[in-house]
Amino acid sequence: MEAIRCDNLNLYYGEFHALKDVCASIAPKRITAMIGPSGCGKSTLLRVFNRMNDLIPDVHISGGVLVLGRELTSIDILELRKSVGMVFQRPNPFPSSIRDNIAHGLKVHGIHSSSAIDATVERCLAGVGLWEDLKDRLKENALRLSGEQQQRLCIARALATEPRILLMDEPCSALDPIATARVEELMQDLKKDYTIVIVTHNMQQAARVSEDCGFMLLGQLVEFGRTAQIFTAPRDKRTEDYISGRYG
C-alpha cells in the first residue's frame, strides 16, 4: 500500500490554480524529494498531505488524495496530524523547555503521564541524536540551542506522536553545510521507520538523500520516478532543462 496517493489533485487559491491534475504514488519507508523552481507548487503539495492549506481562506481542492489508504478528507484532523508530522523550513521550537517542546503533541492528544512523557522525550531525542547532549538540560529553553540542534529538536517533536509519515519543507535551508550533512544522515536513519517527503531547492541534496523524486513546474508534476532516472535520463525535456541548469 502506498503511503500517499494523489489522483488528479487540483488546488485553487481563490481563482489561482496552484496545483494542476497532480498524480503521484509515494512509497512507504522511502525518501521522496520534490524539486522545482520557486513558486512551482512543491510546498503547497506538501501541505495538502496534512491539510495545512485548510488554514488559508478561499482554498478549494478537487481530486483524490489517499493517506495511509484512507481518503484525506475522511480523516479527523487531529488523527491526521498525529500520523503525518511536519518539519518546516526554519527551526521553530516553542519558547519553552526542551522537554515541553516534545511533550506538547502528547498533551494535545491527551497524554499527561509524566512517566510516559519522560520515556517519549528520551526516545525522540535519542532518535535524532540529541539525548546524550541534552539529557541534563531538559528544563533549558529550547531557543538557547544552536540552529542545528533546534531543527533536530523540531524533528524529535514531530516524532513524539509516532507518525508514520514525516513531511519536511526545506529542512536544511537555514543550516550550514556541516549541519546539513548531519540532518541528511539523520534522514537516512529515520527512513527505516518513517516515510519521508522532502521539498528542496537543492538538487544535489535531492540526489543524495532520496530514492524517488518528482519535478514540479507551474503547478504540474511534470515527472515522477526513481531519483537516479530523473537525474540521469529524464523523460521530459522540461525536467532535463531544469536538471541541467537551463532555467530555475
Solvent accessible surface area in square Angstrom, and as a share of the most:
residue,aa,sasa,rsa
1,M,148,0.66
2,E,52,0.23
3,A,3,0.02
4,I,1,0.01
5,R,90,0.33
6,C,2,0.01
7,D,53,0.28
8,N,82,0.42
9,L,0,0.00
10,N,18,0.09
11,L,0,0.00
12,Y,67,0.25
13,Y,65,0.25
14,G,39,0.37
15,E,172,0.77
16,F,132,0.55
17,H,55,0.24
18,A,7,0.06
19,L,0,0.00
20,K,68,0.29
21,D,87,0.45
22,V,1,0.00
23,C,67,0.40
24,A,11,0.09
25,S,47,0.31
26,I,1,0.01
27,A,33,0.25
28,P,68,0.42
29,K,119,0.51
30,R,61,0.22
31,I,0,0.00
32,T,0,0.00
33,A,0,0.00
34,M,2,0.01
35,I,0,0.00
36,G,0,0.00
37,P,21,0.13
38,S,88,0.57
39,G,80,0.77
40,C,3,0.02
41,G,12,0.11
42,K,10,0.04
43,S,40,0.26
44,T,20,0.12
45,L,1,0.01
46,L,2,0.01
47,R,71,0.26
48,V,1,0.00
49,F,2,0.01
50,N,6,0.03
51,R,54,0.20
52,M,36,0.16
53,N,1,0.00
54,D,72,0.37
55,L,126,0.63
56,I,73,0.37
57,P,109,0.68
58,D,115,0.59
59,V,37,0.21
60,H,109,0.49
61,I,61,0.31
62,S,46,0.29
63,G,50,0.48
64,G,23,0.22
65,V,4,0.02
66,L,62,0.31
67,V,1,0.01
68,L,29,0.15
69,G,39,0.38
70,R,104,0.38
71,E,67,0.30
72,L,6,0.03
73,T,104,0.61
74,S,73,0.47
75,I,11,0.06
76,D,86,0.45
77,I,56,0.28
78,L,90,0.45
79,E,73,0.33
80,L,1,0.01
81,R,83,0.30
82,K,79,0.34
83,S,28,0.18
84,V,1,0.00
85,G,7,0.07
86,M,24,0.11
87,V,1,0.01
88,F,53,0.22
89,Q,87,0.39
90,R,170,0.62
91,P,30,0.19
92,N,63,0.32
93,P,12,0.08
94,F,71,0.29
95,P,101,0.64
96,S,38,0.24
97,S,20,0.13
98,I,0,0.00
99,R,58,0.21
100,D,59,0.30
101,N,0,0.00
102,I,0,0.00
103,A,0,0.00
104,H,84,0.38
105,G,13,0.13
106,L,8,0.04
107,K,81,0.34
108,V,72,0.42
109,H,57,0.25
110,G,53,0.51
111,I,67,0.34
112,H,122,0.54
113,S,57,0.37
114,S,73,0.47
115,S,86,0.55
116,A,40,0.31
117,I,3,0.02
118,D,70,0.36
119,A,64,0.49
120,T,17,0.10
121,V,2,0.01
122,E,81,0.36
123,R,94,0.34
124,C,2,0.01
125,L,0,0.00
126,A,56,0.44
127,G,37,0.35
128,V,1,0.00
129,G,54,0.51
130,L,4,0.02
131,W,51,0.18
132,E,124,0.56
133,D,86,0.45
134,L,0,0.00
135,K,81,0.34
136,D,132,0.68
137,R,85,0.31
138,L,36,0.18
139,K,188,0.80
140,E,36,0.16
141,N,57,0.29
142,A,0,0.00
143,L,91,0.45
144,R,177,0.65
145,L,10,0.05
146,S,60,0.39
147,G,39,0.37
148,E,26,0.12
149,Q,38,0.17
150,Q,29,0.13
151,Q,1,0.00
152,R,29,0.11
153,L,1,0.00
154,C,4,0.02
155,I,0,0.00
156,A,0,0.00
157,R,36,0.13
158,A,15,0.12
159,L,4,0.02
160,A,2,0.01
161,T,18,0.10
162,E,114,0.51
163,P,5,0.03
164,R,134,0.49
165,I,0,0.00
166,L,0,0.00
167,L,0,0.00
168,M,0,0.00
169,D,8,0.04
170,E,15,0.07
171,P,0,0.00
172,C,10,0.06
173,S,62,0.40
174,A,43,0.33
175,L,24,0.12
176,D,83,0.43
177,P,117,0.73
178,I,117,0.59
179,A,6,0.05
180,T,16,0.09
181,A,48,0.37
182,R,116,0.42
183,V,0,0.00
184,E,16,0.07
185,E,115,0.52
186,L,9,0.04
187,M,0,0.00
188,Q,60,0.27
189,D,78,0.40
190,L,11,0.05
191,K,48,0.21
192,K,139,0.59
193,D,94,0.49
194,Y,27,0.10
195,T,5,0.03
196,I,0,0.00
197,V,0,0.00
198,I,0,0.00
199,V,1,0.01
200,T,1,0.01
201,H,91,0.40
202,N,65,0.34
203,M,39,0.18
204,Q,116,0.52
205,Q,5,0.02
206,A,0,0.00
207,A,51,0.39
208,R,134,0.49
209,V,6,0.03
210,S,11,0.07
211,E,49,0.22
212,D,6,0.03
213,C,0,0.00
214,G,0,0.00
215,F,0,0.00
216,M,0,0.00
217,L,24,0.12
218,L,130,0.65
219,G,2,0.02
220,Q,78,0.35
221,L,28,0.14
222,V,25,0.14
223,E,13,0.06
224,F,55,0.23
225,G,15,0.15
226,R,143,0.52
227,T,7,0.04
228,A,72,0.56
229,Q,35,0.16
230,I,0,0.00
231,F,45,0.19
232,T,112,0.65
233,A,61,0.48
234,P,31,0.19
235,R,184,0.67
236,D,35,0.18
237,K,126,0.53
238,R,99,0.36
239,T,0,0.00
240,E,74,0.33
241,D,22,0.11
242,Y,9,0.03
243,I,36,0.18
244,S,65,0.42
245,G,56,0.54
246,R,151,0.55
247,Y,79,0.30
248,G,82,0.79
